[in-house]
Amino acid sequence: KAGVTQTPRYLIKTRGQQVTLSCSPISGHRSVSWYQQTPGQGLQFLFEYFSETQRNKGNFPGRFSGRQFSNSRSEMNVSTLELGDSALYLCASSLGVSGSYNEQFFGPGTRLTVL
Amino acid sequence: EDQVTQSPEALRLQEGESSSLNCSYTVSGLRGLFWYRQDPGKGPEFLFTLYSAGEEKEKERLKATLTKKESFLHITAPKPEDSATYLCAVQAGSGGYQKVTFGIGTKLQVIP
């Protein structure tokens, strides 16, 4: 069974630009969550999508947005990039059914560097 | 606000020297506690899910336990390949509104 895939793996952008990251979940998984990981903050929850609807949202500014498609693939967009947005962005998929096994399986991440 | 605290931040062990990692949490409506292993430059790899106090799970040299306020990851006779950052996460909430909160992690180094 194929795991979670994320593209691209590495990105270098300059301040003020925008970026779109993509995530393909494990087949059959309907929930996709996004996290930002930095050395000092650890994994910070960005948002979760389930059946094309945003179900939960973390404490990030509106520059961070996402969406999920009917095939459960998800994209995350960051507009007006800032230096502090440099991080590893991780996507995780899970079955997403409330009350069931909800362990998340992570992709390899996209390393974003903002210059 | 949900909080997850892991200790120690870093741990250095000799090969074969058993120890435990701690994850304490303060959440409302715990649905599950997860342990992950993360190698440098990679995404976290799922290890265990624990749902209720008293539950234990084992996998090779790792054993996870859960109480009402904390979880322990016991590492028995570790090997150098066990070196990684171990992350604890809790899922809390009710119904369809559930959130996962991660701890900062414990960086484990096992020396041959």
Contacts between the chains, C-beta under 8 A, distances in Angstrom:
chain1	res1	chain2	res2	distance
A	4	B	43	7.5
A	33	B	100	6.9
A	35	B	102	7.6
A	41	B	104	7.8
A	42	B	87	7.7
A	42	B	102	5.7
A	42	B	103	6.7
A	42	B	104	4.1
A	42	B	105	6.1
A	43	B	44	7.7
A	43	B	87	7.1
A	43	B	89	7.7
A	43	B	102	4.0
A	45	B	99	6.5
A	45	B	100	6.4
A	45	B	101	7.0
A	45	B	102	7.7
A	48	B	99	7.8
A	50	B	96	7.5
A	55	B	96	6.2
A	55	B	97	7.1
A	56	B	97	6.7
A	56	B	98	7.3
A	56	B	99	5.3
A	90	B	43	5.4
A	90	B	44	7.4
A	92	B	43	7.8
A	92	B	44	8.0
A	98	B	95	6.0
A	98	B	96	5.3
A	98	B	98	6.8
A	99	B	31	7.9
A	101	B	49	6.7
A	102	B	31	7.2
A	102	B	32	6.3
A	102	B	91	5.9
A	102	B	98	7.3
A	103	B	32	7.6
A	103	B	34	5.7
A	103	B	46	5.2
A	103	B	49	5.0
A	104	B	34	7.4
A	104	B	46	7.1
A	104	B	100	6.8
A	105	B	46	5.9
A	106	B	36	7.7
A	106	B	43	3.4
A	106	B	44	4.8
A	106	B	45	7.4
A	106	B	46	7.8
A	107	B	43	5.3
A	108	B	42	5.9
A	108	B	43	5.1
A	109	B	42	7.4
A	109	B	43	5.2
